[in-house]
Amino acid sequence: MLTKLFALALQTIVQLPVHAPKVGLSSHALTTLSSQFTKMAAKAQSVLENHEARQRVLMYLRHRGEKDLNRIFRTTGELSWASDVLTNAVSTIAVVRPKWDSPNPQVRYALYFVGWVEAATGRQHYRELSDLLTAAFHAVNPDPKKRPNWVDRLAIEMNSKRIRRKNWAKGITYTSKT
């Protein structure tokens, strides 16, 4: 059972992508939406400034019994305001994502596996696990140049992970100044 677990873990590590997909593309989405609001405000302004279109809209609103006849004509200002808010939100608010783990999914999972082995056996087996990872990557691609460099640096990667987690924990920990 344990050999099957090791085999599956190593196969999983080898199949993971080298780079994690980007997350948090909200600034791009907000910039795009802001641009669309600006374009819509310009289009609405040009159409609603037309006397014939304006009279037609007012006639429809009166027929429906609307009380606020000029509401639709304020939409251009609202769209412009929304565009300004989104533009300023992107340009003035910086979102910082804390780094608490490796950006490489292979390294993340390998270090999780190393931690699991360490917890199960009571000691670190970096050399043995490095040999197993080397064999797993060699099984996929025999070219030694295609093997990731981090495989030989499991201890260093684990130390980097501990440092990142420690810094992350400091960043979210509240300490009273009294």
Secondary structure as GFF3:
##gff-version 3
##sequence-region A 1 178
A	DSSP	alpha_helix	2	15	.	.	.	ID=ss1
A	DSSP	alpha_helix	26	48	.	.	.	ID=ss2
A	DSSP	alpha_helix	51	64	.	.	.	ID=ss3
A	DSSP	three_ten_helix	72	74	.	.	.	ID=ss4
A	DSSP	alpha_helix	75	92	.	.	.	ID=ss5
A	DSSP	alpha_helix	105	121	.	.	.	ID=ss6
A	DSSP	alpha_helix	126	140	.	.	.	ID=ss7
A	DSSP	three_ten_helix	144	146	.	.	.	ID=ss8
A	DSSP	three_ten_helix	149	153	.	.	.	ID=ss9
A	DSSP	alpha_helix	154	172	.	.	.	ID=ss10
###
